[in-house]
Amino acid sequence: MTLKFRPEIKDLVPYKPGKPIEDVKKEYGLTEVIKLASNENPLGSSPKAKEAVVKSVEELHLYPDGNSTDLKEAIANFFGVKATQVLPSSGSDEMVDQISKTFINHGDEIIIADVTFPRYLSTAIMMGGTPVVVPLKDFTYDLEGMKKAITEKTKLIWLCNPNNPTGTMFTEKELLDFLNAVPKNIIVLYDEAYNEYVTRDDYPKNSIPLLDKYPNVIIMRTFSKIYGLAALRVGYTIASEEIIENINKIRGPFNVNTSAQMAAIAALEDQDFLKESYRVNKEGKEYLYKAFDDMGIWYAPSETNHIFLDAKKDCQEVFTELQKRGMIIRPMYKTYIRVSIGTMDQNKKFIELLKEVLA
Ligand SMILES: *Cc1c(COP(=O)(O)O)cnc(C)c1O
């Protein structure tokens, strides 16, 4: 008797996260390891968020508020939308999954960039959708190419701005031109995991008002990146009430835990922590740019907390050699690697070790 798994998942492979620090310590007998592999906030998280987590232990025996009512309201107030337009999730990861479950049927075409967040593709395949993959152009989303890929069968288009892993962005004007060209029955997923890090002023920093004119847009953000709450798993989606109502039908009853809800509210209130994180990231980025320039290393211009660069050596080899020396980064493909921007000490250590490995 053979087990009958869904044929849709036959060729999927498990997601490969950044290697944990403890694994590397054990593997190489190291006492000190720096991880610049998962775009985490090197400053940690807001002290106010930590206090909220401590407080939340008094409620460990209780189920969370399944509706995340207070968190929804905090997010709604922060952005000036209705609470019924907000849906928190267990990280944006879970939301990618839920959106695919809500919209994708067999035969639907899903337009996705070739080098971007991998869960867009795997959840489309999982639901039996047909991915239509549009290559990046100059390491940036090719919105013209994506427009041309639209057919009668297109159901969903995934946009990541700025993009992970390349760190590149497209402008407000490019986004509006694109949205104006997309038929309103096609869902446009707009993932802004790195919105708060963007420094350029032609970026649509405040995307929320787009929802009034484009009811087919779904905005996704997370507390994992600049807010530094990756361990708690909490993100949120803002969209029309109709879209939120429908995603809500397939949502698990207690998907966002109590600690995450309480910490996210506190984190949102601590915008000073955000400002400091932005500053440290910008400073680190400028330091790394200069070091790469001095070394003759090409990198994509980043509007995020990570940099995509050409190590001019097989990325797996660079990854392994750095790891042996206590530095975890992310190998991408060919000779490209991605490094998260750390504290100044971490950035300096990275450059020192990179020089050693590339010598
Ligand atoms: C990190 C990241 C996410 C996922 O974040 P969660 O931790 O699941 O909230 C979503 N989209 C992109 C592009 C990311 O880089």
The ligand as an SDF file (V2000), in Angstrom:
LIG
                    3D

 15 15  0  0  0  0  0  0  0  0999 V2000
   11.5220   38.2910    6.0990 C   0  0  0  0  0  0  0  0  0  0  0  0
   10.5000   38.4260    5.0340 C   0  0  0  0  0  0  0  0  0  0  0  0
    9.1650   38.0850    5.2390 C   0  0  0  0  0  0  0  0  0  0  0  0
    8.7160   37.2190    6.3730 C   0  0  0  0  0  0  0  0  0  0  0  0
    8.7210   37.7090    7.5370 O   0  0  0  0  0  0  0  0  0  0  0  0
    8.0170   36.9940    8.7430 P   0  0  0  0  0  0  0  0  0  0  0  0
    9.1130   36.7560    9.7120 O   0  0  0  0  0  0  0  0  0  0  0  0
    7.3780   35.7240    8.3070 O   0  0  0  0  0  0  0  0  0  0  0  0
    7.0280   38.0000    9.1670 O   0  0  0  0  0  0  0  0  0  0  0  0
    8.2340   38.3390    4.2640 C   0  0  0  0  0  0  0  0  0  0  0  0
    8.5970   38.8550    3.0950 N   0  0  0  0  0  0  0  0  0  0  0  0
    9.8730   39.1450    2.8400 C   0  0  0  0  0  0  0  0  0  0  0  0
   10.2280   39.7130    1.5300 C   0  0  0  0  0  0  0  0  0  0  0  0
   10.8670   38.9420    3.7930 C   0  0  0  0  0  0  0  0  0  0  0  0
   12.1350   39.1970    3.4940 O   0  0  0  0  0  0  0  0  0  0  0  0
  1  2  1  0
  2  3  1  0
  2 14  2  0
  3  4  1  0
  3 10  2  0
  4  5  1  0
  5  6  1  0
  6  7  2  0
  6  8  1  0
  6  9  1  0
 10 11  1  0
 11 12  2  0
 12 13  1  0
 12 14  1  0
 14 15  1  0
M  END
$$$$
